[in-house]
Amino acid sequence: MSNKLVNKVQDTHFFGEFGGVNASISDSATYTFLAAKTMGDTFEGNTEGCYLYSRHSSPSNLNLAEALAQLEGTETANVTSSGMGAITSTILQICSAGDHIVASRTIYGGTWAFLKNFLPKLNIKTSFVDITTLAKIEAAITKDTKMIYCESVSNPLLEIANIPELSKIAKRHNIPLIVDNTFMPLIISAKKLGATIVCHSLTKFINGTNDTVGGAVCADNHFINSTKSVIDGAAMLLGPVMDSFRSASILKNMRTLAIRIKKHSENALYISEQLEYDGVSVVYPGLKSHRDYELINSLYNKEFGYGGILTIDAGNLEKANKLMELMQEKGIGFLAVSLGFYKTLFNAPGTGTSSEIPLDEQEEIGLSDGLIRFSMGLDYDIVRTYKLMRKCMVKIGLISKK
């Protein structure tokens, strides 16, 4: 299955206008029509192959969307200017005033803040539930619930969503299951496992060079077309359009995604195993000590490993900060948010990517202030990286010198 998936992505190719091996970039905001009637038909969504205005679609964006649809196994996709643009337009396309959402309690801080702080302004409520306890998910669903929202592997606690079982619950209640698969492209085939709609922050692993932000929504034709409607489409009317130069760049970077993901996973597994052996508190889906180890093994595409993200607990924020500063000083990586870069990135989520969540709620979900999230890079000599990390941890007293 893994080989077929990679082949589909890599075989989705678009030649340039003059035979270039890379697709031409559509450097236009608006497009001409040879007949006025064609413009009217296009506005009404009745014309294939004609472009209206780049906020609606462009050749470059449609090329990237087609590759992403192949990646996730959906009928089609739409790209946006950021991951949050993808998530928010998806939610607002489905939900209206008076509606209710059941969401995982551990999700990206920006998504949490949108659900918790912004949507109540529109009279849309959210129940945050432990996504790993299926009974709690079903119990939280009401007559007003319009979706179940989760991440395939949660940020930052790395809880594993049982997508097949969540899909069964969603289908019983005739609501969609929305899965953010940013952490696990190629590793988790969310649509195949039962997700209705799959979202991505393209900023992370899919692009892999941390030079742009972007997002994607992968779904069936009906839903994607509804988000792009000039009448009531959230993606069209809110305007989170991706620039054509950026979509062309991301499309080129997608060609190496399979190779990069395998290396990220390989490095993260090695570091996790070594640090766990040293007595560090490590959470990584590929460790047998992970609470959902058996579950992830039933869900993932084995060839690509368990992903590039791991966490350790340094005990407290002061020690976490000292460790991160020391690791940056020694060239191990960068103290920075985001993930999927060629260089290792690390941050303390409680004061970084999950800082939108109040401290009392962080404590309730098990997010300690000493937690450090690592996005392991593409280090060629991962043994050298481990030795440097170990020295830093010895220096701050996190592990004893042997």
C-alpha positions as CSV (number, residue, x, y, z in Angstrom):
1,M,0.0,0.0,0.0
2,S,2.8,2.4,0.9
3,N,4.5,2.1,-2.5
4,K,1.3,2.7,-4.3
5,L,0.6,5.8,-2.3
6,V,4.0,7.3,-3.0
7,N,3.7,6.4,-6.7
8,K,0.4,8.2,-6.9
9,V,1.9,11.3,-5.4
10,Q,5.0,11.2,-7.5
11,D,3.2,10.3,-10.7
12,T,0.9,13.3,-10.4
13,H,3.0,15.6,-12.6
14,F,2.2,18.8,-14.5
15,F,4.5,20.0,-17.3
16,G,5.1,23.7,-17.9
17,E,3.4,25.7,-20.6
18,F,6.5,25.3,-22.8
19,G,7.4,21.8,-21.9
20,G,9.2,22.6,-18.7
21,V,9.7,19.7,-16.3
22,N,8.1,21.9,-13.6
23,A,4.6,23.3,-14.0
24,S,4.3,26.9,-15.0
25,I,3.3,29.4,-12.3
26,S,0.1,31.3,-12.9
27,D,1.2,34.8,-12.2
28,S,-2.3,36.4,-12.5
29,A,-4.9,37.5,-10.1
30,T,-7.7,37.6,-12.8
31,Y,-8.4,35.8,-16.0
32,T,-10.0,36.8,-19.3
33,F,-12.9,35.3,-21.1
34,L,-13.6,35.1,-24.9
35,A,-17.3,35.4,-24.3
36,A,-19.3,37.2,-21.6
37,K,-21.6,34.2,-21.2
38,T,-18.7,32.0,-20.2
39,M,-17.9,34.5,-17.4
40,G,-21.5,34.2,-16.1
41,D,-21.4,30.5,-16.3
42,T,-18.1,30.4,-14.4
43,F,-19.5,32.6,-11.6
44,E,-22.4,30.0,-11.3
45,G,-19.9,27.1,-11.2
46,N,-21.1,25.6,-14.5
47,T,-17.9,25.9,-16.5
48,E,-15.0,23.4,-16.4
49,G,-11.5,24.5,-17.3
50,C,-12.1,28.3,-17.0
51,Y,-10.5,30.5,-14.3
52,L,-12.3,33.4,-12.9
53,Y,-10.2,35.0,-10.1
54,S,-7.3,33.6,-8.1
55,R,-9.1,33.9,-4.8
56,H,-11.4,31.2,-6.3
57,S,-8.8,29.1,-7.9
58,S,-5.7,29.2,-10.1
59,P,-3.8,26.6,-12.2
60,S,-0.9,26.5,-9.7
61,N,-3.2,26.0,-6.7
62,L,-5.2,23.3,-8.5
63,N,-2.0,21.4,-9.4
64,L,-1.0,21.3,-5.8
65,A,-4.5,20.4,-4.7
66,E,-4.5,17.4,-7.1
67,A,-1.3,16.1,-5.6
68,L,-2.7,16.5,-2.1
69,A,-5.8,14.6,-3.1
70,Q,-3.6,11.8,-4.2
71,L,-1.7,11.9,-0.9
72,E,-4.8,11.6,1.2
73,G,-6.9,9.5,-1.2
74,T,-9.8,12.0,-1.5
75,E,-11.7,13.0,-4.7
76,T,-10.2,16.5,-4.6
77,A,-8.6,19.1,-2.3
78,N,-8.3,22.9,-1.9
79,V,-5.2,24.8,-0.7
80,T,-5.2,27.8,1.6
81,S,-2.8,30.4,2.7
82,S,-2.2,28.8,6.1
83,G,-3.1,25.7,8.1
84,M,-5.5,27.8,10.2
85,G,-7.1,29.0,7.0
86,A,-7.8,25.4,6.1
87,I,-9.2,24.5,9.5
88,T,-11.3,27.6,10.1
89,S,-12.9,27.6,6.7
90,T,-13.8,23.9,7.0
91,I,-15.4,24.4,10.4
92,L,-17.3,27.5,9.3
93,Q,-18.5,25.8,6.1
94,I,-20.2,23.1,8.3
95,C,-21.3,25.0,11.4
96,S,-23.8,27.8,11.9
97,A,-25.1,29.7,14.9
98,G,-26.5,27.3,17.5
99,D,-24.4,24.3,16.4
100,H,-22.1,22.2,18.5
101,I,-18.7,20.6,18.0
102,V,-17.1,17.7,19.8
103,A,-13.3,18.1,19.7
104,S,-10.2,16.5,21.1
105,R,-9.0,18.2,24.3
106,T,-5.4,18.1,23.0
107,I,-5.0,19.9,19.7
108,Y,-2.9,22.7,18.3
109,G,-3.2,25.8,20.4
110,G,-4.4,28.0,17.5
111,T,-7.2,25.5,16.8
112,W,-8.1,25.3,20.5
113,A,-8.3,29.1,20.7
114,F,-10.5,29.3,17.6
115,L,-12.9,26.7,19.0
116,K,-12.8,28.0,22.6
117,N,-12.6,31.8,22.2
118,F,-13.7,32.8,18.7
119,L,-16.6,30.5,17.8
120,P,-18.7,31.4,20.9
121,K,-19.0,34.9,19.3
122,L,-20.9,33.1,16.5
123,N,-22.9,31.1,19.1
124,I,-21.1,27.9,18.2
125,K,-20.1,25.8,21.2
126,T,-17.4,23.1,21.6
127,S,-17.1,20.2,24.0
128,F,-13.4,19.3,24.5
129,V,-13.1,15.5,25.3
130,D,-10.4,12.9,25.8
131,I,-10.2,11.6,22.2
132,T,-8.8,8.3,23.4
133,T,-12.0,7.5,25.4
134,L,-14.6,6.6,22.8
135,A,-17.4,6.5,25.3
136,K,-16.8,10.1,26.3
137,I,-16.9,11.1,22.6
138,E,-20.3,9.5,22.1
139,A,-21.6,10.9,25.3
140,A,-20.7,14.4,24.3
141,I,-22.7,14.3,21.1
142,T,-26.0,16.2,21.2
143,K,-28.7,16.9,18.6
144,D,-26.9,20.1,17.7
145,T,-23.5,18.4,17.1
146,K,-22.3,18.9,13.6
147,M,-18.8,17.3,13.7
148,I,-16.1,15.4,15.6
149,Y,-12.8,17.1,15.3
150,C,-9.4,15.6,16.2
151,E,-5.8,15.3,15.2
152,S,-4.4,11.9,14.0
153,V,-1.6,12.3,16.6
154,S,-2.3,15.1,19.0
155,N,-0.2,18.2,19.5
156,P,1.7,18.1,21.8
157,L,0.9,15.1,23.9
158,L,1.0,12.6,21.0
159,E,-2.2,10.9,21.8
160,I,-3.4,8.6,19.0
161,A,-6.9,9.0,17.6
162,N,-8.6,5.7,16.8
163,I,-9.9,7.0,13.5
164,P,-11.8,3.8,12.5
165,E,-13.8,3.8,15.7
166,L,-14.3,7.5,15.7
167,S,-15.6,7.2,12.1
168,K,-18.2,4.6,13.3
169,I,-19.4,7.0,16.0
170,A,-19.6,9.8,13.5
171,K,-21.6,7.7,11.0
172,R,-24.0,6.6,13.7
173,H,-24.8,10.2,14.3
174,N,-24.7,11.3,10.6
175,I,-21.9,13.8,11.2
176,P,-18.5,14.2,9.6
177,L,-15.2,13.3,11.2
178,I,-12.6,16.0,10.6
179,V,-9.0,14.9,11.1
180,D,-5.9,17.2,11.1
181,N,-3.2,15.0,9.7
182,T,-0.3,17.6,9.9
183,F,1.9,15.4,12.1
184,M,1.6,12.3,10.0
185,P,1.5,12.7,6.2
186,L,2.0,9.4,4.4
187,I,2.2,7.7,7.8
188,I,-1.5,7.8,8.6
189,S,-4.0,7.5,5.7
190,A,-6.8,9.2,7.5
191,K,-9.4,9.1,4.7
192,K,-8.8,5.4,4.2
193,L,-9.3,4.8,7.9
194,G,-12.6,6.6,8.0
195,A,-12.1,10.4,8.1
196,T,-14.6,12.5,6.2
197,I,-12.3,15.5,5.7
198,V,-8.6,15.7,6.2
199,C,-6.8,19.0,6.9
200,H,-3.1,19.8,6.8
201,S,-0.8,22.6,7.7
202,L,1.4,22.5,4.6
203,T,3.9,24.6,6.5
204,K,5.2,21.6,8.3
205,F,6.4,18.2,6.8
206,I,4.7,18.5,3.4
207,N,6.6,21.6,2.5
208,G,9.6,20.8,4.7
209,T,11.7,23.9,4.2
210,N,10.0,26.4,6.6
211,D,10.0,29.1,4.0
212,T,6.2,29.5,3.8
213,V,2.9,28.9,5.5
214,G,0.1,27.0,3.8
215,G,-2.9,24.7,4.4
216,A,-5.0,22.2,2.7
217,V,-8.5,20.6,2.9
218,C,-8.8,17.2,1.3
219,A,-12.4,15.9,0.8
220,D,-15.0,14.9,-1.7
221,N,-16.0,17.1,-4.7
222,H,-19.2,18.3,-3.1
223,F,-17.6,19.6,0.0
224,I,-14.7,21.3,-1.7
225,N,-16.9,22.9,-4.3
226,S,-19.2,24.2,-1.5
227,T,-16.2,25.9,0.2
228,K,-15.3,27.6,-3.1
229,S,-18.8,28.8,-3.9
230,V,-19.0,32.5,-4.7
231,I,-22.4,32.5,-3.0
232,D,-21.7,31.1,0.5
233,G,-18.3,29.3,0.4
234,A,-16.2,29.9,3.4
235,A,-12.9,29.5,1.6
236,M,-14.0,31.9,-1.1
237,L,-15.6,34.5,1.1
238,L,-13.1,34.5,3.9
239,G,-10.3,34.7,1.4
240,P,-7.5,32.5,2.7
241,V,-6.1,32.1,-0.8
242,M,-2.6,30.7,-1.4
243,D,-0.2,32.6,-3.6
244,S,0.7,30.8,-6.8
245,F,4.4,31.1,-6.3
246,R,4.1,29.4,-2.9
247,S,1.9,26.6,-4.2
248,A,4.3,25.9,-7.0
249,S,7.2,25.7,-4.4
250,I,5.3,23.4,-2.1
251,L,4.4,21.1,-5.0
252,K,8.1,20.7,-5.9
253,N,8.9,20.0,-2.3
254,M,6.2,17.3,-2.1
255,R,8.3,15.1,-4.5
256,T,10.7,14.3,-1.7
257,L,8.1,13.9,1.1
258,A,8.4,10.1,1.2
259,I,12.2,10.2,1.6
260,R,12.1,13.0,4.2
261,I,9.3,11.4,6.3
262,K,11.2,8.1,6.5
263,K,14.4,9.9,7.7
264,H,12.5,12.1,10.2
265,S,10.9,8.9,11.6
266,E,14.2,7.0,11.7
267,N,15.9,9.8,13.6
268,A,13.1,10.3,16.1
269,L,12.9,6.6,16.9
270,Y,16.6,6.4,17.5
271,I,16.7,9.4,19.8
272,S,13.6,8.2,21.7
273,E,15.0,4.8,22.3
274,Q,18.4,6.1,23.5
275,L,16.9,8.7,25.8
276,E,14.4,6.3,27.3
277,Y,17.3,3.9,27.9
278,D,19.1,6.8,29.7
279,G,16.1,7.2,32.0
280,V,14.5,10.3,30.4
281,S,10.7,10.6,30.4
282,V,10.0,10.2,26.6
283,V,6.8,10.0,24.7
284,Y,7.0,8.7,21.1
285,P,4.4,6.6,19.3
286,G,7.2,4.1,18.2
287,L,8.1,3.2,21.8
288,K,6.5,0.2,23.3
289,S,6.0,2.3,26.4
290,H,3.6,4.6,24.6
291,R,0.1,4.0,25.8
292,D,-1.3,3.7,22.3
293,Y,1.6,1.6,20.8
294,E,-0.6,-1.2,19.8
295,L,-3.2,1.2,18.3
296,I,-0.7,3.1,16.2
297,N,0.7,-0.2,14.9
298,S,-2.8,-1.1,13.6
299,L,-3.2,2.3,11.9
300,Y,0.1,3.4,10.4
301,N,1.8,2.7,7.1
302,K,4.8,0.8,8.4
303,E,7.3,1.9,5.7
304,F,7.2,5.5,6.9
305,G,7.8,4.9,10.6
306,Y,6.1,6.6,13.5
307,G,6.7,10.2,12.7
308,G,9.3,12.9,13.5
309,I,7.8,14.2,16.7
310,L,8.7,13.2,20.2
311,T,8.5,14.9,23.6
312,I,10.5,14.7,26.8
313,D,9.7,16.0,30.3
314,A,12.6,18.0,31.7
315,G,10.7,18.3,35.1
316,N,10.1,22.0,35.1
317,L,10.1,25.1,32.8
318,E,13.5,26.4,34.2
319,K,15.3,23.2,33.4
320,A,13.5,22.9,30.0
321,N,14.6,26.4,29.0
322,K,18.2,25.7,30.1
323,L,18.3,22.5,28.1
324,M,16.9,24.1,24.9
325,E,19.2,27.1,25.1
326,L,22.2,24.7,25.6
327,M,21.1,22.5,22.7
328,Q,20.8,25.5,20.4
329,E,24.2,26.7,21.5
330,K,25.7,23.3,20.7
331,G,24.2,23.4,17.2
332,I,21.8,20.5,17.8
333,G,18.8,22.5,16.5
334,F,16.8,25.7,16.9
335,L,14.6,26.9,19.8
336,A,11.7,27.6,17.5
337,V,8.0,26.6,16.9
338,S,6.8,24.7,13.9
339,L,8.1,21.3,12.7
340,G,9.2,19.4,9.6
341,F,12.4,21.3,9.0
342,Y,15.7,19.8,8.0
343,K,17.1,20.9,11.3
344,T,15.7,19.8,14.6
345,L,13.3,22.3,16.2
346,F,12.3,22.3,19.9
347,N,10.1,24.4,22.1
348,A,8.2,24.1,25.4
349,P,4.5,23.9,24.2
350,G,3.1,25.2,27.5
351,T,4.7,28.6,26.8
352,G,4.8,28.2,23.0
353,T,2.5,26.4,20.6
354,S,-0.1,25.6,23.3
355,S,0.2,28.8,25.3
356,E,-3.3,29.8,24.2
357,I,-4.6,27.1,26.6
358,P,-4.9,28.4,30.2
359,L,-2.5,27.0,32.8
360,D,-5.2,25.2,34.8
361,E,-6.5,23.5,31.6
362,Q,-2.9,22.6,30.6
363,E,-2.5,20.9,34.0
364,E,-5.8,19.1,33.6
365,I,-4.9,17.5,30.3
366,G,-1.4,16.6,31.5
367,L,0.7,19.3,29.7
368,S,3.5,19.9,32.2
369,D,5.5,23.1,32.0
370,G,8.7,21.0,31.6
371,L,7.5,19.3,28.5
372,I,9.7,19.9,25.4
373,R,8.5,19.0,21.9
374,F,11.1,17.9,19.4
375,S,10.6,17.9,15.7
376,M,13.6,15.8,14.7
377,G,15.5,16.9,11.7
378,L,17.1,15.1,8.8
379,D,20.5,14.7,10.5
380,Y,22.7,12.3,8.5
381,D,24.7,11.3,11.6
382,I,22.0,10.8,14.2
383,V,24.4,9.1,16.6
384,R,26.5,12.2,16.8
385,T,23.3,14.2,17.5
386,Y,22.4,11.9,20.3
387,K,25.8,12.2,21.9
388,L,25.5,16.0,21.8
389,M,22.0,15.9,23.3
390,R,23.1,13.6,26.0
391,K,26.0,15.8,27.0
392,C,23.6,18.7,27.3
393,M,21.2,16.7,29.4
394,V,24.0,15.6,31.7
395,K,25.1,19.2,32.1
396,I,21.8,20.3,33.4
397,G,21.3,17.2,35.6
398,L,18.5,15.6,33.6
399,I,20.4,12.4,33.3
400,S,23.4,11.1,35.2
401,K,26.8,10.8,33.6
402,K,27.8,7.1,32.9
